[in-house]
Amino acid sequence: MSLALVDHLDTSMLAIALSIGAYLAGMALFRRLGSPGWCPPVLLASLLLAATLKAAGIAYVDYRQGAQWLMLLLGPATVALAVPLYQQMHHIRALWRPLLVCLPVSTVLAACYALLIAWALGAPPELLASLAPKSVTAPIAMGITERLGGSVPILMGGLLITGVAATACVSLFGRLLKITDQRLLGLALGINGHAIGTVRAFELGPTAGAFASLGMTLTGVLTALMMPLAWRLASMLG
Protein backbone atom coordinates (compact mmCIF):
# COMPACT_ATOMS: atom_id res chain seq x y z
CA MET A 1 0.00 0.00 0.00
CA SER A 2 1.47 3.35 -1.02
CA LEU A 3 2.29 6.05 1.54
CA ALA A 4 -0.12 8.49 -0.14
CA LEU A 5 -2.98 6.01 0.17
CA VAL A 6 -2.15 5.38 3.84
CA ASP A 7 -2.16 9.13 4.52
CA HIS A 8 -5.50 9.46 2.72
CA LEU A 9 -7.03 6.63 4.73
CA ASP A 10 -5.70 8.13 7.96
CA THR A 11 -7.21 11.52 7.06
CA SER A 12 -10.51 9.92 6.10
CA MET A 13 -10.75 7.88 9.29
CA LEU A 14 -9.96 10.95 11.40
CA ALA A 15 -12.54 13.09 9.59
CA ILE A 16 -15.22 10.41 9.86
CA ALA A 17 -14.45 9.80 13.55
CA LEU A 18 -14.62 13.53 14.30
CA SER A 19 -17.91 13.87 12.40
CA ILE A 20 -19.59 10.94 14.14
CA GLY A 21 -18.23 11.96 17.52
CA ALA A 22 -19.47 15.54 17.09
CA TYR A 23 -22.92 14.28 16.05
CA LEU A 24 -23.22 11.95 19.05
CA ALA A 25 -22.07 14.72 21.38
CA GLY A 26 -24.52 17.13 19.74
CA MET A 27 -27.39 14.67 20.21
CA ALA A 28 -26.50 14.17 23.87
CA LEU A 29 -26.33 17.93 24.45
CA PHE A 30 -29.59 18.38 22.54
CA ARG A 31 -31.37 15.96 24.88
CA ARG A 32 -29.75 17.55 27.92
CA LEU A 33 -31.18 20.93 26.85
CA GLY A 34 -34.68 19.44 26.60
CA SER A 35 -34.79 18.94 22.80
CA PRO A 36 -35.47 22.60 21.89
CA GLY A 37 -36.93 23.12 18.42
CA TRP A 38 -34.89 26.29 17.89
CA CYS A 39 -31.57 24.52 18.37
CA PRO A 40 -31.37 21.28 16.32
CA PRO A 41 -28.63 18.75 17.12
CA VAL A 42 -26.95 19.34 13.75
CA LEU A 43 -26.20 22.94 14.82
CA LEU A 44 -24.69 21.79 18.08
CA ALA A 45 -22.68 19.11 16.27
CA SER A 46 -21.41 21.64 13.73
CA LEU A 47 -20.29 24.05 16.44
CA LEU A 48 -18.54 21.27 18.34
CA LEU A 49 -16.83 20.04 15.18
CA ALA A 50 -15.71 23.56 14.20
CA ALA A 51 -14.28 24.12 17.69
CA THR A 52 -12.46 20.77 17.53
CA LEU A 53 -10.94 21.52 14.13
CA LYS A 54 -9.82 24.94 15.34
CA ALA A 55 -8.31 23.58 18.55
CA ALA A 56 -6.53 20.75 16.73
CA GLY A 57 -5.25 23.04 13.96
CA ILE A 58 -6.90 20.97 11.21
CA ALA A 59 -7.62 22.94 8.03
CA TYR A 60 -11.16 22.76 6.72
CA VAL A 61 -9.89 21.75 3.29
CA ASP A 62 -8.14 18.72 4.78
CA TYR A 63 -11.21 17.79 6.83
CA ARG A 64 -13.51 18.09 3.84
CA GLN A 65 -11.23 15.94 1.71
CA GLY A 66 -11.20 13.27 4.39
CA ALA A 67 -14.97 13.42 4.86
CA GLN A 68 -15.76 12.78 1.19
CA TRP A 69 -16.83 9.24 2.00
CA LEU A 70 -19.53 10.61 4.29
CA MET A 71 -20.64 13.02 1.58
CA LEU A 72 -21.32 10.04 -0.68
CA LEU A 73 -24.04 8.93 1.75
CA LEU A 74 -26.05 12.15 1.31
CA GLY A 75 -27.57 10.98 -1.96
CA PRO A 76 -28.81 7.56 -0.72
CA ALA A 77 -30.06 9.15 2.51
CA THR A 78 -32.13 11.64 0.51
CA VAL A 79 -33.52 8.92 -1.77
CA ALA A 80 -34.49 6.85 1.31
CA LEU A 81 -37.00 9.58 2.24
CA ALA A 82 -39.19 8.16 -0.53
CA VAL A 83 -40.27 5.40 1.89
CA PRO A 84 -42.30 7.60 4.30
CA LEU A 85 -43.43 9.61 1.29
CA TYR A 86 -44.94 6.47 -0.20
CA GLN A 87 -46.53 5.50 3.10
CA GLN A 88 -48.38 8.83 3.26
CA MET A 89 -49.26 8.97 -0.44
CA HIS A 90 -53.00 8.95 0.25
CA HIS A 91 -52.70 12.29 2.06
CA ILE A 92 -50.66 13.74 -0.79
CA ARG A 93 -53.12 12.63 -3.49
CA ALA A 94 -55.93 14.38 -1.63
CA LEU A 95 -54.05 17.69 -1.78
CA TRP A 96 -52.37 17.52 -5.18
CA ARG A 97 -54.10 20.66 -6.53
CA PRO A 98 -52.98 23.10 -3.79
CA LEU A 99 -49.55 21.46 -3.79
CA LEU A 100 -49.26 22.01 -7.54
CA VAL A 101 -49.99 25.70 -7.05
CA CYS A 102 -47.91 26.49 -3.96
CA LEU A 103 -44.72 24.53 -4.60
CA PRO A 104 -43.45 26.49 -7.65
CA VAL A 105 -44.25 29.80 -5.95
CA SER A 106 -42.56 28.83 -2.70
CA THR A 107 -39.51 27.50 -4.57
CA VAL A 108 -39.01 30.82 -6.35
CA LEU A 109 -39.52 32.82 -3.16
CA ALA A 110 -37.08 30.64 -1.19
CA ALA A 111 -34.30 31.52 -3.63
CA CYS A 112 -35.24 35.10 -4.50
CA TYR A 113 -35.47 36.72 -1.09
CA ALA A 114 -31.92 35.70 -0.15
CA LEU A 115 -30.57 36.79 -3.53
CA LEU A 116 -32.33 40.15 -3.36
CA ILE A 117 -31.00 40.88 0.13
CA ALA A 118 -27.45 39.85 -0.82
CA TRP A 119 -27.59 41.82 -4.08
CA ALA A 120 -28.87 44.93 -2.27
CA LEU A 121 -25.92 44.65 0.14
CA GLY A 122 -23.48 44.54 -2.78
CA ALA A 123 -22.56 40.84 -2.71
CA PRO A 124 -20.27 39.66 -5.56
CA PRO A 125 -21.50 37.11 -8.15
CA GLU A 126 -19.68 34.20 -6.46
CA LEU A 127 -21.48 34.84 -3.18
CA LEU A 128 -24.82 35.16 -4.96
CA ALA A 129 -24.21 31.86 -6.73
CA SER A 130 -23.37 30.26 -3.38
CA LEU A 131 -26.57 31.51 -1.71
CA ALA A 132 -28.99 30.81 -4.55
CA PRO A 133 -29.73 27.15 -3.67
CA LYS A 134 -29.56 27.61 0.11
CA SER A 135 -33.05 26.11 0.61
CA VAL A 136 -32.24 22.93 -1.34
CA THR A 137 -31.00 19.69 0.17
CA ALA A 138 -27.20 19.41 0.11
CA PRO A 139 -26.63 16.79 -2.66
CA ILE A 140 -28.64 18.86 -5.15
CA ALA A 141 -27.48 22.24 -3.84
CA MET A 142 -23.80 21.40 -4.26
CA GLY A 143 -24.31 20.47 -7.91
CA ILE A 144 -26.25 23.69 -8.56
CA THR A 145 -23.63 25.86 -6.84
CA GLU A 146 -20.75 24.32 -8.76
CA ARG A 147 -22.62 24.82 -12.03
CA LEU A 148 -23.28 28.48 -11.21
CA GLY A 149 -19.66 29.09 -10.22
CA GLY A 150 -20.23 29.49 -6.50
CA SER A 151 -18.34 28.27 -3.43
CA VAL A 152 -19.40 24.99 -1.83
CA PRO A 153 -18.02 25.88 1.65
CA ILE A 154 -20.06 29.11 1.65
CA LEU A 155 -23.08 27.13 0.45
CA MET A 156 -22.73 24.64 3.30
CA GLY A 157 -22.71 27.48 5.81
CA GLY A 158 -25.79 28.94 4.15
CA LEU A 159 -27.53 25.57 4.26
CA LEU A 160 -26.87 25.22 7.98
CA ILE A 161 -28.08 28.73 8.81
CA THR A 162 -31.14 28.35 6.57
CA GLY A 163 -32.13 25.00 8.06
CA VAL A 164 -31.76 26.19 11.64
CA ALA A 165 -33.56 29.49 11.00
CA ALA A 166 -36.40 27.79 9.09
CA THR A 167 -36.90 25.23 11.85
CA ALA A 168 -37.01 27.92 14.53
CA CYS A 169 -39.32 30.21 12.53
CA VAL A 170 -41.79 27.47 11.57
CA SER A 171 -41.96 26.31 15.19
CA LEU A 172 -42.43 29.88 16.45
CA PHE A 173 -45.00 31.03 13.92
CA GLY A 174 -46.80 27.70 14.10
CA ARG A 175 -47.43 28.32 17.79
CA LEU A 176 -48.30 32.00 17.33
CA LEU A 177 -50.76 31.28 14.54
CA LYS A 178 -52.04 28.14 16.29
CA ILE A 179 -51.28 25.91 13.30
CA THR A 180 -51.47 22.25 14.32
CA ASP A 181 -51.98 20.59 10.94
CA GLN A 182 -48.96 18.34 10.45
CA ARG A 183 -49.31 18.59 6.67
CA LEU A 184 -48.82 22.36 6.69
CA LEU A 185 -46.04 22.33 9.24
CA GLY A 186 -44.20 19.53 7.46
CA LEU A 187 -44.49 21.15 4.05
CA ALA A 188 -43.18 24.48 5.39
CA LEU A 189 -40.25 22.75 7.11
CA GLY A 190 -39.33 20.75 4.01
CA ILE A 191 -39.54 23.65 1.56
CA ASN A 192 -37.62 26.13 3.66
CA GLY A 193 -35.47 23.99 5.94
CA HIS A 194 -34.41 21.13 3.58
CA ALA A 195 -32.94 18.14 5.47
CA ILE A 196 -32.70 19.91 8.84
CA GLY A 197 -36.35 20.92 8.64
CA THR A 198 -37.32 17.42 7.51
CA VAL A 199 -35.66 15.88 10.56
CA ARG A 200 -37.65 18.26 12.75
CA ALA A 201 -40.84 17.35 10.85
CA PHE A 202 -40.36 13.63 11.59
CA GLU A 203 -40.16 14.54 15.27
CA LEU A 204 -43.66 16.01 14.92
CA GLY A 205 -45.06 12.86 13.31
CA PRO A 206 -44.99 10.63 10.22
CA THR A 207 -47.45 12.79 8.27
CA ALA A 208 -45.38 15.93 8.88
CA GLY A 209 -42.26 14.01 7.88
CA ALA A 210 -43.83 12.77 4.64
CA PHE A 211 -44.95 16.26 3.62
CA ALA A 212 -41.55 17.66 4.55
CA SER A 213 -39.93 15.01 2.34
CA LEU A 214 -42.27 15.99 -0.48
CA GLY A 215 -41.54 19.70 -0.08
CA MET A 216 -37.79 19.17 0.17
CA THR A 217 -37.65 16.83 -2.83
CA LEU A 218 -39.80 18.89 -5.19
CA THR A 219 -38.09 22.12 -4.14
CA GLY A 220 -34.76 20.53 -5.04
CA VAL A 221 -36.02 19.27 -8.40
CA LEU A 222 -37.66 22.57 -9.38
CA THR A 223 -34.61 24.57 -8.28
CA ALA A 224 -32.26 22.32 -10.23
CA LEU A 225 -34.38 22.78 -13.35
CA MET A 226 -35.06 26.51 -13.08
CA MET A 227 -32.03 28.01 -11.33
CA PRO A 228 -29.35 27.47 -14.03
CA LEU A 229 -31.69 28.82 -16.73
CA ALA A 230 -32.67 31.84 -14.63
CA TRP A 231 -29.01 32.48 -13.73
CA ARG A 232 -27.94 32.38 -17.36
CA LEU A 233 -30.78 34.71 -18.36
CA ALA A 234 -29.87 37.16 -15.59
CA SER A 235 -26.23 37.09 -16.69
CA MET A 236 -27.19 37.85 -20.26
CA LEU A 237 -29.44 40.75 -19.22
CA GLY A 238 -26.82 42.07 -16.84
C-alpha positions in Angstrom: 0.0 0.0 0.0 1.5 3.4 -1.0 2.3 6.1 1.5 -0.1 8.5 -0.1 -3.0 6.0 0.2 -2.1 5.4 3.8 -2.2 9.1 4.5 -5.5 9.5 2.7 -7.0 6.6 4.7 -5.7 8.1 8.0 -7.2 11.5 7.1 -10.5 9.9 6.1 -10.7 7.9 9.3 -10.0 10.9 11.4 -12.5 13.1 9.6 -15.2 10.4 9.9 -14.4 9.8 13.5 -14.6 13.5 14.3 -17.9 13.9 12.4 -19.6 10.9 14.1 -18.2 12.0 17.5 -19.5 15.5 17.1 -22.9 14.3 16.0 -23.2 11.9 19.0 -22.1 14.7 21.4 -24.5 17.1 19.7 -27.4 14.7 20.2 -26.5 14.2 23.9 -26.3 17.9 24.5 -29.6 18.4 22.5 -31.4 16.0 24.9 -29.8 17.5 27.9 -31.2 20.9 26.8 -34.7 19.4 26.6 -34.8 18.9 22.8 -35.5 22.6 21.9 -36.9 23.1 18.4 -34.9 26.3 17.9 -31.6 24.5 18.4 -31.4 21.3 16.3 -28.6 18.8 17.1 -26.9 19.3 13.7 -26.2 22.9 14.8 -24.7 21.8 18.1 -22.7 19.1 16.3 -21.4 21.6 13.7 -20.3 24.1 16.4 -18.5 21.3 18.3 -16.8 20.0 15.2 -15.7 23.6 14.2 -14.3 24.1 17.7 -12.5 20.8 17.5 -10.9 21.5 14.1 -9.8 24.9 15.3 -8.3 23.6 18.5 -6.5 20.8 16.7 -5.2 23.0 14.0 -6.9 21.0 11.2 -7.6 22.9 8.0 -11.2 22.8 6.7 -9.9 21.8 3.3 -8.1 18.7 4.8 -11.2 17.8 6.8 -13.5 18.1 3.8 -11.2 15.9 1.7 -11.2 13.3 4.4 -15.0 13.4 4.9 -15.8 12.8 1.2 -16.8 9.2 2.0 -19.5 10.6 4.3 -20.6 13.0 1.6 -21.3 10.0 -0.7 -24.0 8.9 1.7 -26.1 12.1 1.3 -27.6 11.0 -2.0 -28.8 7.6 -0.7 -30.1 9.1 2.5 -32.1 11.6 0.5 -33.5 8.9 -1.8 -34.5 6.9 1.3 -37.0 9.6 2.2 -39.2 8.2 -0.5 -40.3 5.4 1.9 -42.3 7.6 4.3 -43.4 9.6 1.3 -44.9 6.5 -0.2 -46.5 5.5 3.1 -48.4 8.8 3.3 -49.3 9.0 -0.4 -53.0 8.9 0.2 -52.7 12.3 2.1 -50.7 13.7 -0.8 -53.1 12.6 -3.5 -55.9 14.4 -1.6 -54.1 17.7 -1.8 -52.4 17.5 -5.2 -54.1 20.7 -6.5 -53.0 23.1 -3.8 -49.5 21.5 -3.8 -49.3 22.0 -7.5 -50.0 25.7 -7.0 -47.9 26.5 -4.0 -44.7 24.5 -4.6 -43.4 26.5 -7.7 -44.2 29.8 -6.0 -42.6 28.8 -2.7 -39.5 27.5 -4.6 -39.0 30.8 -6.3 -39.5 32.8 -3.2 -37.1 30.6 -1.2 -34.3 31.5 -3.6 -35.2 35.1 -4.5 -35.5 36.7 -1.1 -31.9 35.7 -0.1 -30.6 36.8 -3.5 -32.3 40.1 -3.4 -31.0 40.9 0.1 -27.4 39.9 -0.8 -27.6 41.8 -4.1 -28.9 44.9 -2.3 -25.9 44.6 0.1 -23.5 44.5 -2.8 -22.6 40.8 -2.7 -20.3 39.7 -5.6 -21.5 37.1 -8.1 -19.7 34.2 -6.5 -21.5 34.8 -3.2 -24.8 35.2 -5.0 -24.2 31.9 -6.7 -23.4 30.3 -3.4 -26.6 31.5 -1.7 -29.0 30.8 -4.6 -29.7 27.1 -3.7 -29.6 27.6 0.1 -33.1 26.1 0.6 -32.2 22.9 -1.3 -31.0 19.7 0.2 -27.2 19.4 0.1 -26.6 16.8 -2.7 -28.6 18.9 -5.2 -27.5 22.2 -3.8 -23.8 21.4 -4.3 -24.3 20.5 -7.9 -26.2 23.7 -8.6 -23.6 25.9 -6.8 -20.7 24.3 -8.8 -22.6 24.8 -12.0 -23.3 28.5 -11.2 -19.7 29.1 -10.2 -20.2 29.5 -6.5 -18.3 28.3 -3.4 -19.4 25.0 -1.8 -18.0 25.9 1.7 -20.1 29.1 1.7 -23.1 27.1 0.5 -22.7 24.6 3.3 -22.7 27.5 5.8 -25.8 28.9 4.1 -27.5 25.6 4.3 -26.9 25.2 8.0 -28.1 28.7 8.8 -31.1 28.3 6.6 -32.1 25.0 8.1 -31.8 26.2 11.6 -33.6 29.5 11.0 -36.4 27.8 9.1 -36.9 25.2 11.8 -37.0 27.9 14.5 -39.3 30.2 12.5 -41.8 27.5 11.6 -42.0 26.3 15.2 -42.4 29.9 16.5 -45.0 31.0 13.9 -46.8 27.7 14.1 -47.4 28.3 17.8 -48.3 32.0 17.3 -50.8 31.3 14.5 -52.0 28.1 16.3 -51.3 25.9 13.3 -51.5 22.3 14.3 -52.0 20.6 10.9 -49.0 18.3 10.5 -49.3 18.6 6.7 -48.8 22.4 6.7 -46.0 22.3 9.2 -44.2 19.5 7.5 -44.5 21.2 4.1 -43.2 24.5 5.4 -40.3 22.7 7.1 -39.3 20.7 4.0 -39.5 23.6 1.6 -37.6 26.1 3.7 -35.5 24.0 5.9 -34.4 21.1 3.6 -32.9 18.1 5.5 -32.7 19.9 8.8 -36.4 20.9 8.6 -37.3 17.4 7.5 -35.7 15.9 10.6 -37.7 18.3 12.7 -40.8 17.3 10.9 -40.4 13.6 11.6 -40.2 14.5 15.3 -43.7 16.0 14.9 -45.1 12.9 13.3 -45.0 10.6 10.2 -47.4 12.8 8.3 -45.4 15.9 8.9 -42.3 14.0 7.9 -43.8 12.8 4.6 -44.9 16.3 3.6 -41.5 17.7 4.6 -39.9 15.0 2.3 -42.3 16.0 -0.5 -41.5 19.7 -0.1 -37.8 19.2 0.2 -37.7 16.8 -2.8 -39.8 18.9 -5.2 -38.1 22.1 -4.1 -34.8 20.5 -5.0 -36.0 19.3 -8.4 -37.7 22.6 -9.4 -34.6 24.6 -8.3 -32.3 22.3 -10.2 -34.4 22.8 -13.3 -35.1 26.5 -13.1 -32.0 28.0 -11.3 -29.4 27.5 -14.0 -31.7 28.8 -16.7 -32.7 31.8 -14.6 -29.0 32.5 -13.7 -27.9 32.4 -17.4 -30.8 34.7 -18.4 -29.9 37.2 -15.6 -26.2 37.1 -16.7 -27.2 37.8 -20.3 -29.4 40.7 -19.2 -26.8 42.1 -16.8 
